[in-house]
């Protein structure tokens, strides 16, 4: 159960650009800043669809996300997701998100399947459908794909490609890629680092680099803190988070 998440921007010369649908992640991934290379729950739908199959779980999440720049709200989203990696060897996941404020408003659906293709190696594919209104009204579908490899008990690696089928609207679904590595595990302490590239929105390839540490206290309270250097939206960001788990 996620209780609270926050991301803090370190002031720079210019206000960072507003995020949008491509920047959405789950609450744990928001606090972590770097999550492509670690076993995922529902946030795997956004960062690496293969990672939802790495742990056995049945999870239902709902959330509201507000993006602010100073006193101004530049984006607002709400929705929910379900992940089931218990019922069968192939994990399934679905999500729905509604954007009510921002450059684009409307609905965004995802559905993913993921499963093992070798010992410790998982493959995942997510289909995405957008029905949004904005500067360029868009109703179109695209695909994400990812790999997650549990190299050893305390080492994992992930890689993903985003929006691999062009929908000719880079503000909604920019093509991109990412990779990450995690050391440790989510039952005690882990550190992880990510790289993610956005190929379209800045008119050239822009990169994000992030690193984070996560510790589980008393087997009950996960505490997380991370840092991201973001050339896509601009600036450097610190992220913090805490929660409760059972």
Order of alpha helices (4+ residues) and beta strands (2+ residues): beta-alpha-alpha-beta-beta-beta-beta-beta-beta-beta-alpha-beta-beta-beta-beta-beta
